[in-house]
Amino acid sequence: MSKIDVLVVDDSALMRKMISDILSSHPMINPKDTAINGKVALNKLKKNTYDVILLDIEMPDMDGIQFLEEYAKLNIDLPVIILSSFAKRGAEITIKALSLGAKDFITKPSGPISMDIEKVRNEILEKVLVWGVKRTSSIRQGVEITPSLAVVESKPITFENPPINEVVSKKRIKPKLIAIGISTGGPPTIRKFLSSIGNQLPVGMVIAQHMPEFFTAEFAKSLSNSYPHFSVVESKDFELILPNKIIVARGGKHIVVGLMEGKVFVRNVDDGRFSFRPSVDLFFDSIAENIGKDAIAIIMTGMGSDGSKGLKKLHDAGAITIAQGEKSSVIFGMPKSAIRNEAVDFVWEIEEMGHNLNHLLSLLL
């Protein structure tokens, strides 16, 4: 497989050098070029080819947001990854960038000029590999980015979907919520999913997206602006799960689901056993323990195996469980782990997820 060519866009010469050095440390990544702002980057895109763009936000002459607005006019299918300062203002701008078509983001650890950029070295390499492999392989199946940042060939998984009405007849649940666990590639995937489900959500939805503190409030706000027919909020203690309502788990915390006097709610909790926040396994565990079978749980794109054990508990309790397919997953780690764990009833690509979910709900309610 050829190397992934990266364009690094940052107004700081020091940052461009440090980021390029990090990229050069991986044998599959080539920091092909740099640009001091969005205007220079646009000119380079007209003359050269790249596989991934790493884009700063705050730059003179043309900032990252202005670049994305102009970049959309070029009709180039090239993944853009944002590098943003770790602050509320940075979160707001980064989420706006995602709504304009950026695929992912990395938070600089200590401001626009982060001398400690090495702290996010693995995250930079991981996301460049994920999106770069996705582009250079033309959605090639069987390629896996491992937690060790190696790119390997993985054994294909076969899964034959049963008829939806057959599963409904067998499980006969009355869903109290739709639970989604998702990680790498989550923001654009969630947008595509919500765009496909229509204007009515007869069962409330809770999304556990691996995302830092500050960012989830802005993410929920952005989704609310894009899908005004739904009430989209960041989770708070004892927030009720209701029809046409979507709750986004708060970053930096875990989320659990509880049931009291027939009302289903969420809580934000701390739990040192889990490295990911929010932990999808803990989220799904709480549903299995407190709600039981009356749930629909979906595991989507993400690296690793978070959610696989919890989804298995839900599946065995009688809940209906779904995994996103490999073709539409940015990275197939979490769904694949759940499928291998025999934790899912269906495997659906994101393009068919909304239609199939609506049909499923029509048979259950």
VENTA-V785295 format. One record per pair of residues at least 12 apart in sequence whose C-alpha atoms are under 10 Angstrom apart, sorted by the first residue. I is the first residue (numbers start at 1). GAP is how many residues later the second one is. Records with the same first field share a line. If there is no record, write none. Layout:
BEGIN
I=GAP  GAP
END
This chain:
BEGIN
1=27  132  135  136  150
2=26  27  28  131  134  135
3=23  24  25  26  27  28  48  126  129  130  133
4=19  23  24  25  26  27  28  46  47  48  124  125  127  128  129  131  132
5=18  23  24  25  26  27  28  44  45  46  47  48  123  127  131
6=14  17  23  24  25  26  27  28  43  44  45  46  47  48  74  122  126
7=13  23  24  25  26  27  28  34  37  38  41  42  43  44  45  46  47  48  73
8=12  15  23  24  25  26  27  28  29  33  44  45  46  47  48  73
9=24  25  26  27  28  29  30  31  32  44  45  46  47  48  50  54  55  73  74
10=24  25  26  27  28  31  44  45  46  47  48  49  50  53  54  73  102  103
11=23  24  25  26  27  44  45  46  47  48  49  52  101  102
12=23  24  25  44  47  100  101
13=21  22  23  100
14=99  100  101
15=41  97  98  99  100  102
16=15  17  18  19  20  38  40
17=14  17
18=96  97  98  99  100
19=12  35  98  99  102  105  106
20=12  13  14
21=97  100
22=95  96  98  99  100  102  103
23=98  99  101  102  105  106
24=101
25=96  100
26=99  103  123  124
27=123
28=97  100  101  104  105  122  123
29=22  96  99  100  103
30=20  21
31=19  21  22  23
32=16  17  18  19
33=15  17  20
34=19  20
35=20
36=20  23  24  25  26  27
37=18  19  20  21  22  23  24  25  26  27  30
38=17  18  19  20  21  22  23  24  25  26  27  28  29  30  32  33
39=20  21  22  23  24  25  27  28  31  32
40=21  22  27
41=12  14  21  26  30
42=20  25  26  28  29  32
45=26  29  31
46=28
49=29
50=28  29  82  86
51=26  27  28  29  77  80  81  82  83  84  85
52=25  26  27  28  29  75  76  77  79  80  81  83  84
53=25  26  27  28  29  49  75  78  79
54=25  26  27  28  29  48  50  51  52  70  73  74
55=12  13  25  26  27  28  29  47  50  51
56=25  26  27  28  29  38  49  50  52  56
57=25  26  27  28  33  36  37  40  55
58=25  26  27  32  35  54
59=53
64=18  19  20  29  30  33
65=28  29  31  32  33  35  37
66=31  34
67=30
68=12  29  30  31  32  33  34
69=28  31  32
71=29  30
72=28  29
77=58
78=23  24  25  53  54  57
79=22  23  24  25  49  52  53  55  56
80=17  18  21  22  23  24  25  48  51
81=13  16  17  20  21  22  23  24  25  43  46  47  50
82=12  13  15  16  20  21  22  23  24  25  26
83=21  22  23  24  25  29  41
84=21  22  23  24  25  26  27  28
85=21  22  23  24  25  26  27  28  29
86=20  21  22  23  24  25  26  126  127  128  129
87=20  21  22  23  24  126  127  128
88=125  126  127  129  130
89=125  126  129
90=17  18  21  22  124  125
91=14  16  121  122  123  124  125  126  127  128
92=122  123  124  125  126  127  129  130
93=122  125
94=12  13  121  124  125
95=92  120  121  122  123  124  125  126  127  128
96=122  123  126
98=89  90  93  121  124
99=88  89  92  120  123  124  127
101=86  87
102=85  86
103=24  28  81  82  83  84  85  86  227
104=23  24  27  80  81  82  83  84
105=18  19  22  79  80  82  106
106=14  17  18  21  106
107=13  16  17  105
108=12
122=25  26  27
123=26
125=24
126=19  20  21  22  23  24  58  177
127=18  22  57  58
129=15  16  20  21  22
130=13  14  15  16  19  21  54  55  173  200  201
131=53  54  199  200
133=12  18  197  198
134=195  196  197
139=187  188  189  190  191
140=186  187
141=12  13  14  15  185  186  191
142=12  13  14  15  184  185  190
143=12  13  188  189
144=159  187  188  189
145=158  159  186  187  188
146=157  158  185  187
147=156  157  186
156=170  180
157=169  179  182  183
158=181  182  189
159=166  180  181  185  186  187  188
160=185  186  187
161=183  184  185  186  187
162=183  184  185
163=183
164=181  182  192  193  195  196  199
165=194  195  198  199
167=153  178  179  193
168=152  192  193  195  196
169=194  195
170=148
171=122  123  146  147  148  149  193
172=121  122  146  147  148  191  192  193
173=119  120  121  122  123  145  146  147  191  192
174=29  119  120  121  122  145  187  190  191
175=27  28  29  116  117  118  119  120  121  122  144  145  186  189  190
176=26  27  28  29  65  66  67  83  86  87  88  111  115  116  117  118  119  120
177=25  26  27  28  29  64  65  66  69  80  87  88  110  114  117  118  119  120
178=23  24  25  26  27  28  29  63  68  116  117  118  119  120  142  143  179
179=25  26  27  28  29  67  68  78  101  104  105  108  116  117  118  119  120  142
180=25  26  27  28  29  68  100  103  104  116  117  118  119  120  127  142  143
181=25  26  27  28  29  68  97  98  99  100  102  103  116  117  118  119  120  121  125  126  127  130  142  153  154
182=25  26  27  28  29  96  97  98  116  117  118  119  120  121  124  125  142  152  153
183=25  26  27  28  93  95  97  116  117  118  119  120  121  123  147  148  150  151
184=25  26  27  116  117  118  119  120  145  146  147  148  149  150
185=24  25  115  116  117  118  144  145  146
186=22  23  24  25  114  115  116  143  144
187=22  23  24  32  36
188=142
189=111  112  139  140  141  161  162
190=17  19  33  110  111  160
191=32  35  36
192=158  159  161  162
193=156  157  158  159  160  161  162
194=29  32  33  36  159  160
195=31  32  156  159
196=154  155  156  157  158  159  160  161  162
197=155  156  157  158  159  160  161
198=29  31  156  157  160
199=28  29  30  31  45
200=29  30  43  44  45  158
201=28  29  41  42  43  44  45  157  160
202=40  41  42  43  156  159  160  163
203=38  39  40  41  42  43  92  93  158  162
204=26  27  36  37  38  39  40  41  42  43  60
205=27  36  37  38  39  40  41  42  43  91  92
206=26  27  28  29  35  36  39  40  41  42  43  49  50  51  59  60  77  91
207=27  28  39  40  41  42  43  48  71  73  76  91
208=27  39  40  41  42  43  46  47  48  69  70  71  72  73  75  76  91
209=39  40  41  42  67  68  69  70  71  91  93
210=39  40  41  42  44  66  67  68  69  70  92
211=38  39  40  41  42  65  66  67
212=38  39  40  41  64  65  66
213=37  38  39  40  64
214=36  37  38
215=35  36  37
216=17  18  19  32  33  34  35  36
217=15  16  17  18  31  32  33  34
218=15  16
219=13  14  15  29
220=12  13  14  15  26  27  28  29  30
221=12  13  27
223=23  25
224=22
229=15  16
230=13  14  15  16
231=12  13  14  15  16
232=12  13  14  15  16
233=12  13  14  15  16  17
234=12  13  14  15  16  17
235=12  13  14  15  16  18  20  30  31  32  33
236=12  13  14  19  29  30  31  32
237=18  19  28  29  30  31  32
238=19  20  21  25  26  27  28  29  30
239=18  25  26  27  28  29
240=17  18  19  23  24  25  26  27
241=16  17  22  23  24  25
242=21  22  23
247=19
249=17  18  19  28  29  30  34
250=17  18  19  27  28
251=17  26  27
252=16  17  18  24  25  26
253=14  15  16  17  18  23  24  25  26
254=13  14  15  16  17  18  20  22  23  24  25  26  27  28  29
255=12  13  14  15  16  22  23  24  25  27  28  29  31
256=12  13  22  23  24  26  27  28  29  30  31  34
257=25  26  27  28  29  30  31  32  33  34
258=28  29  31  32  33
259=28  30  31  32
260=30
264=23  26  27
266=17  20
274=32
275=31
276=30
279=27  28  31
280=19  25  26  27  28  29  30  31  54
281=24  25  26  27  28  29  30  31  32
282=24  25  27  28  29
283=24  27  28
284=13  14  15  23  24  25  26  27  28  29  30
285=22  24  25  26  27  28  29
286=24  27  28
287=23  24  26  27  32
288=22  23  24  25  26  27  28  29  30  31
289=24  25  28
291=23  26  28
292=21  22  23  24  25  26  27
293=20  21  22  23  24  25  26  27
294=20  23  24  25  26
295=19  20  22  23  24  25  26
296=18  19  22  23  24  25  26  61  64  65
297=13  14  17  18  22  23  24  25  26  47
298=13  22  23  24  25  26  37  46  48  49  50  55
299=12  22  23  24  25  26  35  36  37  38  39  40  45  48
300=22  23  24  25  26  28  29  30  31  32  33  34  35  36  38  48  49  50
301=22  23  24  25  27  28  29  30  31  32  33  34  35  49
302=27  28  29  30  31  32  33  34
303=27  28  29  30  31  32  33  34
304=27  28  29  30  31  32  33
305=27  28  29  30  31  32  33  36
306=27  28  29  31  32
307=27  28  30  31  36
308=25  26  27  28  29  30  31  32  33  34  35  36
309=28  29  32  33  34
310=28  33
311=12  27  28  30  31  32  33
312=26  27  29  30  31  32
313=30
314=29  30
315=27  28  29  30
316=26  27  28
319=25  26
320=23  24  25  26  40
321=17  22  23  24  25  26
322=13  16  17  21  22  23  24  25  26  31  35
323=12  13  14  15  16  20  21  22  23  24  25  26  27  30
324=12  15  22  23  24  25  26  27  28  29
325=14  21  22  23  24  25  26  27  28
326=21  22  23  24
327=21  22  23
328=20  21  22  23
329=20  21
335=12
END
